[in-house]
Amino acid sequence: MEFKELTAYLDSIPALGVPGCDMAIYRDHQPIYRHSAGFRDADKKQPVRPDDTYWLFSCSKLFTTCAAMQLIEQGKMNLDDPVSDYLPAYGNVRVKDGDTTRPPRRPMTIRHLMSMQSGLNYDLSAPSIAQAIQQYGTAATTRQIVDALAREPLEFDPGENFLYSLSHDVLAAVIEVVSGKRFSEYLRDNIWQPLGLSSMSFKLTEDLRARQAVQVMHHPDDTFTPMDCNDNWFHLAPEYESGGAGLIGDVHDLITFLDALSCGGESADGKSILAPEMIQLWSANQLGPQSRASFDSWNRRGYSYGLGVRTRITAEPLGGRGQLGEFGWDGAACAWAMIDPVNRLSAFFAMHVRSFGYAYDVIHPTIRDLIYQEVRQ
């Protein structure tokens, strides 16, 4: 496979003003493509390097929901368990009802968290978060901030709609309770170390900082300006580990993780992190008509939403080229992950640009189409 059109397309991306990008594709544990374009620094003097690190933002959700599926597979929790079984503060949540609030019609469950149907929102400036940070200071933990968040009224009754939210941050706290480990420790012991992932972290260490590709902000006038390397809006406190958007990593580690998931949950050296039937459940559509209508406003044509992932539910030509059952997600700095268990195919695209809607509407679907154009020839 030569992927000539894909290479030409990636080479065209820096002309948009983006510093650089990097991409890897694996099939059946074998690397079949790797190409980068542009530069890793704001001055555009240093070419992109294969070991550059990126804030993954919402691609972090793939690790968080994979961890949850592991615990479900082990029988340590169930999808329809009330969140309050693990986080008692969520037994007292209220729902907005005009100018007042009321008790929810049903309890918030693990399924609601994973499928973004919890009723939570993505307000990082919520009073409860600010109060927790003021109370606990720089030592504020994931559990302390998530418990405080339960004081915020829900936007709707759990299960009644889809709203992208802090649900997976709450899920990270559940994982801590169920596993008895700090969230990062659970990921290290059950995903990172078994797969040999060495760059994954919630903290920008000196090594990761030295390897970080420049992060830039896109502006409405189509200009791009460099950002501080520490700038992750979702990093609420030094000890807070955001299950929704907190991880940093490199392309090698991401494609290694995605490759295992595309090959029945097993790595090239036989390490199993998730059973095939759990991967199928993870990627199964969870949205009814009302929730699906809300998800459709995201313009992910051909997709619905599963347990924390977009999931392909229609065949070509609607939504471009693709494979039923393909799933994955993307991130606020334009990273994009694809897992195709049918073809044992995986792909990861890295970019470090914030507020750049063109990536989700044009770049990501174009990349996907060019991948399938090549592998199906």
C-alpha angles and dihedrals in degrees: 000000000000103000090203095160092047091051091050090050094050089048089055095055098080089058086070088067095264111136096224150317140209134203139188131185127192130187122192092343093310123113106234100169142019125166137154132189135194130004141316097215136064092242090055094230102115117065118229110276125215092236096050114133128223137191100252096200107178094007080076085075090071090063093043096050091042088055090050091050089052091055091046090050089053091051093242092124138002133225093242097046112121112253087229089068086073103021107036092192088072090064087075101049119136131208126226112252112175109294093346140044135240138188115281118261090233135013121268109252137197088255090056091052094048095046095045091245096116098107092241120128135211099251104143089180094058112144092238092057092048091048093051092050090048091049099045100026120196090343093065108135134209092256094048095052094042091050089052090051089065088075091069114093116246120247092228141350113292112268096020101097146001119255124162104235152139088294094119091051086057088047089056089057090050089052089053091053095045095045098036089227137107107264095248090049091053092051091046094051098041107031115008101046097039089053095040095243108165105171101055115116145139089219127068097230121191091261094049091044091053089052097044119122112228114271116218136189120230115218130203091255089060094253124133126214128187119255131209109273090235093055108124110139090199094059092096098176136358093260096037114110109200112212088193103050114350108104132103123195147140133257094255093057094045096049090046090055094045092046091056091051092049090052101057095285093296129120126227090263094050101263109147119210100167136011118247092242090055090052088053091051092045091056097041116118112262101178127104122201099283094045091044091054089055092047091049089064086073089069095231092150114203093018142097129181128267131179095323100326140084108249129201110239104162131056129228139326094032107079095008128271118341150117128264107248096028110136143169140113144240139229143236092257091053100263112152130198129194129189120184111180093178094062095025085237129145136176138184126193120192127200129150105216125125127210094013107139092175089074094061096039099042117003100050097046091044091053091048092050092049091050093053092042088060101040092049097051 
